[in-house]
Amino acid sequence: MIKNSKYYLIIALFIIFNTNISMALEEPAHKIIKSIRSINKKLREFEENYSDKSSEKLIAFSIKLRKSFSEIEKTLYQTKNRSNQDPLNFPIKLTNKLAHLNRLVTMNDFPPTNQDLMVKNELSNLIQAELNKYDNLIENDLKKFNEEFSELELDYLILKK
């Protein structure tokens, strides 16, 4: 009977550990990575379409925005992996580290160690800091970019001939 209780406690700890990891940070981080890629694509299109002198200041702002978003993406996720051997050449980033920790914890028959929890908390804090940077860019800089775009009365869709 005691062994069964201990077993259920271990399962409960796994569920709590995994739920905290995947629900709280991994999923939002991956959504943000997709969002960053979409935003960067749109900003590149803007830079290509408005490369004339009239919107030079806004293009510089766009480039700065893209660099800021890309830094967040590169901190969260390894963007240089292209082949099967690339993970050997480029280190894994925060989201992969957290996912790997999750995998290591769930493959054993005992609860997470204090070190597991400490690493999880440290990685979670680092990921949350990047999520906060992203939110700040969206709320402030991207909003400012859109306002300046509107002030210049530029066309949103352009057909190139």
N, C-alpha and C positions, 0 to 999 in steps of 0.2 A: 504494500500500500504506500509506503514512504517513497519507494522508487518511482512509482507512478506519479506522485505529487511533484517530485523533483523533475521528472520528465515534462510534466505540463508547465512547470515554471520555466524550464529551458525553452520550450516552444513559445510561451508567452513573451519571453525576452527577445527571441528571434523576431517575432511579429512586431513588437514595439520598435526594435532596432531598425528593421527593414522598412516599416511604415514611415518612421521618422526620416529615413534617408530618402526614399523614393518619392514620397508625397511632398515633402517640404522643399526639396532643393533640386533633385535631378530633373524632374519633369519641367519645372519652370526654367531651369537653366537651358535645357534642350529647346524649349519654345523660344527663349531669347536668342539662342544661336541662330535658329531659323529666321527669326525676325531681323536680326542684324544682317544676315545675308540678303534678305529682301530689301532692307533699307539701303545697304551699300550698292546693290544693283541699281536701284532707282536714282541714287546720288550720282553714280557713274553715268547713267543715261542723261541726267541733267547736265553734267559737265560736258558731255559730248555734244549735246544739243545747243548749249549756250556758251560756246567757247569764244564768242566775240567779246570785245572790250566793254560793252555796256553792262555786263553782269560779272565782271572780273572779281569784285569784292565777294559776291555771293559764291562764286566758284571756289575761291580760297577758303571760304567758310565751309563749303561742302567737302573739300579735301580734308580739312581739319576734323570735321564730323566723322568722315569715313575712317580716318586714322584712329580716332577715339573708339569708335565701335569695333574696329578690327582688333584693337588691343584687348578689349573685353573678351571678344571671341577667342583670341589666341591664349588668353589666360584660362578660360574655361575648357577649351577643347584643342587638341593637337590638329592644326590645319595643314601640316606639311606631309602627312601620311598619304602616299599615292600607291605604293606597291606593298607587297607582303613583308618586305624586309625593312621598310621605313620605320616601323615601331622600334627597331633596334637602333636606329640612328637618331630618332627624335623622341625625347622623353614624353611620357603621358602627362596629361594636364589634370586640373582639379576634378572635373566630372568623371573622368576615367579612374582616377585614384579612389574617389568615393564609391564608384560602382565596383571596383576591384575589392575594396574593403568589405563591401556588402557581400560579395561572393565568398570571400575567405571566411567571414563570420558564419555564413549559413551552411558551409560544408562540414562543420564539426558537430559533435554531439554535446557540446557544452556551451554555456552562455558566453556572450562577448566579455572579453577581459577589460580591465580598467584602461589598459593601453588602447584597445580597440575603441572604446568610448572617447578617450582623449583625442585620438586621431580623427575620429568622426566629427567631434566638436570643432577641432581646428580646421579641418577641411570645410565643414559647414560654414564656419565664420568667414573663411576666405571666399567661398562661393557667394555667400550673402553680401559681402562687400562688393563683389563684381555686379551682382544684381542691383545693388543700390546705385552704383555708378551708371548702369544702364538706365535705371528709372530717372536719375538726375539728367542724363543726356536727353531722354525723351521729353521730360517735363520742361526743361529749360532751353537747351541748345536747338533741338529739333523744332520746337515751337517757335523760337526766334527765327530759324531758317525759313519756316513756312510763312511767317509774318513778312519777312523781307522779300520773299518770293512774290507774295501778294502785292506788296508796295510797288514792285517793279512792273506789275501788270503783265507778266510774261504768260505766254500760252502754255497750258499744261501739256497738251498733246501736240506733237510736231511731226509732220510727215516729211521725210527727206526725199528729195527728188534724185 
